[in-house]
């Protein structure tokens, strides 16, 4: 009977313990989903970088094949030139041993002499073409190596922002591109940089400072939503809004990060270069972005 009297007191305690366990389970489940998404994003990024590396390797292989073909052609030309030179030497020896030279022999000597000179000229042209190809290949390999180092530096210096999803580092051919979400920088319809955006851009400016001699372009992008009537007096279309945001970011980088304005530019691309589907809120959020493009050396 005494145990039965304790049941009403124990029941609420047991119910409270179950609720605490359920809350902890839900929190752990949410963390697991977030970690799984981060893992999927990282795997997608690894796949993209692997694809870029493969493309660059294929380009390098093609350049090496072209150089090898030119080298083989040059070797054949040199062998032909040596053979022609030997024939000329033999003919000259025969002519010098004769006191009288027939008209036919003179014409033959002139023809062979011309062949020899033409062969030398062709060999010089092929040597020049081969040297040009080697120089272009060397410059291309240098640009690839330098841009890979730029991407690596950005990934290290902006690791926290990349992990938070605020910034993404990518490649467009030989160019390194920083994607910064507009939401972290601007309020809707505004070009004034928010305090949180200022902190992010200060870190970006520090990362860009060692590449101040490169050509740098800031590009503004929007989604495809029309400018509201409230903002139409200031921004007629998304072009003007994207250009205003790009210019404001560039000014901040020049004034705070000491970037050289002679090597910097801004462009507003509006809604016309989306990277996601504008039919969904998530896609429109991705399309509203600022891109900071770092060109390879000698690209100006």
C-alpha positions in Angstrom: 0.0 0.0 0.0 2.9 2.4 0.8 4.4 1.7 -2.8 1.0 2.6 -4.3 1.0 5.9 -2.5 4.4 6.8 -4.0 3.3 6.2 -7.6 1.7 9.6 -8.1 5.0 11.2 -7.0 7.2 9.1 -9.3 5.2 9.5 -12.5 6.0 13.2 -13.1 9.7 12.5 -12.4 9.8 9.7 -15.0 7.9 11.9 -17.6 10.4 14.8 -17.0 13.4 12.4 -17.6 11.9 11.2 -20.8 11.4 14.7 -22.1 15.0 15.6 -21.4 16.2 12.5 -23.3 14.0 13.4 -26.3 15.3 17.0 -26.4 18.9 15.7 -26.4 18.1 13.2 -29.1 16.6 15.9 -31.3 19.6 18.2 -30.8 22.0 15.4 -31.7 19.9 14.6 -34.8 20.0 18.2 -35.9 23.8 18.3 -35.4 24.1 15.0 -37.4 22.1 16.5 -40.3 24.3 19.7 -40.3 27.5 17.7 -40.2 26.2 15.5 -43.1 25.5 18.6 -45.2 29.0 20.0 -44.5 30.5 16.6 -45.5 28.4 16.6 -48.8 29.5 20.2 -49.6 33.2 19.3 -48.9 32.9 16.2 -51.1 31.4 18.3 -53.9 34.1 20.8 -53.6 36.8 18.1 -53.7 35.1 16.7 -56.9 35.1 20.2 -58.5 38.8 20.8 -57.6 39.7 17.3 -58.9 37.9 18.1 -62.2 39.8 21.4 -62.5 43.1 19.7 -61.9 42.3 17.1 -64.5 41.5 19.8 -67.1 44.7 21.6 -66.4 46.7 18.4 -66.7 45.1 17.6 -70.0 46.1 21.1 -71.2 49.6 20.6 -70.1 49.8 17.2 -71.8 48.5 18.8 -75.0 51.2 21.5 -74.9 53.9 18.9 -74.2 52.7 16.8 -77.2 52.9 19.9 -79.5 56.4 20.7 -78.2 57.5 17.1 -78.9 56.1 17.2 -82.4 58.0 20.4 -83.1 61.1 18.9 -81.7 60.8 15.8 -84.0 60.2 18.1 -87.0 63.2 20.1 -86.1 65.4 17.0 -85.9 64.2 15.8 -89.3 64.9 19.2 -90.8 68.4 19.2 -89.3 69.1 15.8 -90.7 67.9 16.9 -94.1 70.0 20.0 -93.9 73.1 17.9 -93.1 72.4 15.7 -96.0 72.0 18.7 -98.3 75.2 20.3 -97.0 77.1 17.0 -97.7 75.8 16.9 -101.2 76.8 20.5 -101.8 80.3 19.8 -100.4 80.7 16.8 -102.7 79.6 18.8 -105.7 81.9 21.6 -104.9 84.8 19.2 -104.7 84.0 17.8 -108.1 83.7 21.3 -109.6 87.0 22.4 -108.1 88.8 19.4 -109.6 87.6 20.3 -113.1 89.0 23.1 -115.1 86.0 23.5 -117.2 82.5 23.5 -115.7 79.5 22.7 -117.9 76.4 24.8 -117.8 74.4 21.8 -116.5 76.7 21.3 -113.6 76.5 25.0 -112.7 72.7 24.9 -112.8 72.7 21.8 -110.6 75.0 23.4 -108.1 72.8 26.5 -107.9 69.7 24.4 -107.4 71.3 22.4 -104.6 72.7 25.6 -103.1 69.2 27.1 -103.0 67.8 23.9 -101.5 70.5 24.1 -98.8 69.7 27.8 -98.0 66.0 27.1 -98.1 66.5 24.2 -95.7 68.5 26.4 -93.3 65.8 29.1 -93.4 63.1 26.5 -92.6 65.2 25.1 -89.8 65.6 28.5 -88.3 61.8 29.2 -88.5 61.1 25.8 -86.8 63.6 26.5 -84.1 62.0 29.9 -83.5 58.5 28.3 -83.4 59.7 25.6 -81.0 61.3 28.2 -78.7 58.1 30.2 -78.7 56.0 27.1 -77.8 58.4 26.3 -75.0 58.2 29.8 -73.7 54.4 29.8 -73.8 54.3 26.4 -72.1 56.6 27.6 -69.4 54.5 30.7 -68.8 51.3 28.6 -68.7 52.8 26.2 -66.2 54.0 29.2 -64.0 50.5 30.7 -64.1 48.9 27.4 -63.2 51.3 27.0 -60.3 50.9 30.5 -59.0 47.1 30.4 -59.2 47.0 27.1 -57.4 49.1 28.8 -54.6 46.7 31.8 -54.6 43.7 29.4 -54.1 45.6 27.5 -51.4 46.4 30.8 -49.6 42.8 32.0 -49.7 41.5 28.7 -48.4 43.9 28.9 -45.4 43.4 32.6 -44.5 39.6 32.4 -44.9 39.1 29.0 -43.5 36.6 30.1 -40.8 34.4 32.0 -43.4 34.5 29.1 -45.8 33.5 26.7 -43.0 30.6 29.0 -42.1 29.4 29.1 -45.7 30.0 32.9 -45.9 32.7 32.6 -48.6 33.5 30.0 -51.3 36.8 29.8 -53.2 36.7 28.6 -56.8 38.3 28.7 -60.2 37.3 30.1 -63.6 40.0 28.7 -65.9 43.2 30.4 -64.7 41.3 32.9 -62.5 40.7 32.4 -58.8 37.3 33.6 -57.6 36.0 34.4 -54.1 32.2 34.1 -53.8 30.8 36.2 -51.0 27.1 35.9 -50.1 25.3 39.3 -50.4 23.3 38.6 -47.3 26.3 38.9 -45.1 27.3 42.2 -46.8 24.1 44.1 -47.5 20.5 44.6 -46.3 17.9 44.0 -49.1 18.0 46.7 -51.7 20.9 48.5 -50.0 24.5 49.1 -51.0 25.6 50.1 -47.4 27.9 47.4 -46.1 26.8 45.9 -42.8 29.1 45.7 -39.8 29.4 41.9 -40.1 30.2 42.3 -43.8 32.9 44.9 -43.0 34.6 42.3 -40.8 34.4 39.7 -43.6 35.8 42.2 -46.2 38.6 43.2 -43.9 39.8 39.5 -43.8 39.4 39.4 -47.6 41.4 42.5 -48.0 44.2 41.1 -45.9 44.2 37.9 -48.0 44.3 40.0 -51.2 47.1 42.4 -50.1 50.0 40.1 -51.1 48.4 40.0 -54.6 47.9 43.7 -55.0 50.0 43.7 -58.2 47.5 41.4 -59.9 44.4 42.5 -61.9 41.4 42.3 -59.5 37.8 42.7 -60.5 34.7 42.9 -58.2 31.5 41.6 -59.8 28.0 42.1 -58.4 25.2 39.7 -59.1 21.5 39.6 -58.1 18.6 37.2 -58.4 15.8 37.8 -61.0 13.3 39.5 -58.7 12.2 42.9 -60.0 13.2 46.0 -58.1 10.3 47.0 -55.8 8.5 50.3 -56.3 10.0 51.6 -53.0 13.5 51.2 -54.4 12.8 52.0 -58.1 13.7 55.7 -57.7 17.2 54.7 -56.7 17.8 51.5 -58.6 15.9 51.3 -61.9 17.0 47.6 -62.5 19.1 44.9 -61.0 22.0 46.1 -63.1 22.3 49.3 -61.3 21.9 47.6 -57.9 24.6 45.0 -58.7 26.9 47.7 -60.0 26.4 49.9 -56.9 27.2 46.9 -54.6 30.3 45.9 -56.6 31.6 49.5 -56.6 31.0 49.8 -52.8 32.9 46.6 -52.1 35.8 47.7 -54.3 36.0 51.1 -52.6 36.2 49.3 -49.2 39.0 47.0 -50.5 40.9 49.9 -51.9 40.5 52.2 -48.9 40.9 49.5 -46.2 43.0 46.9 -47.9 45.2 49.4 -49.8 44.6 47.6 -53.1 46.0 49.5 -56.2 43.0 51.1 -57.9 45.0 51.1 -61.2 44.7 47.3 -61.1 41.2 47.1 -59.8 37.7 47.3 -61.4 34.1 46.8 -60.6 31.2 45.4 -62.8 27.5 44.9 -62.3 26.2 41.8 -64.0 22.6 42.0 -62.6 20.6 38.8 -62.8 22.2 37.4 -66.0 24.8 35.0 -64.7 23.0 32.8 -62.2 24.7 29.9 -60.5 21.5 28.4 -59.1 17.8 28.1 -60.0 15.9 31.4 -59.4 12.7 29.4 -59.0 13.5 28.6 -55.3 14.4 30.8 -52.4 17.6 28.9 -51.8 18.6 29.3 -55.5 17.9 33.1 -55.4 20.0 33.4 -52.2 23.0 31.8 -54.0 22.6 34.1 -57.0 22.7 37.2 -54.8 26.5 37.4 -54.4 29.7 39.4 -54.8 32.5 37.8 -56.7 36.1 38.9 -56.3 38.2 37.7 -59.2 42.0 37.5 -59.1 43.6 37.2 -62.5 46.9 35.5 -63.2 50.1 37.5 -63.7 50.5 39.2 -67.1 46.7 39.0 -67.6 46.2 42.8 -67.7 
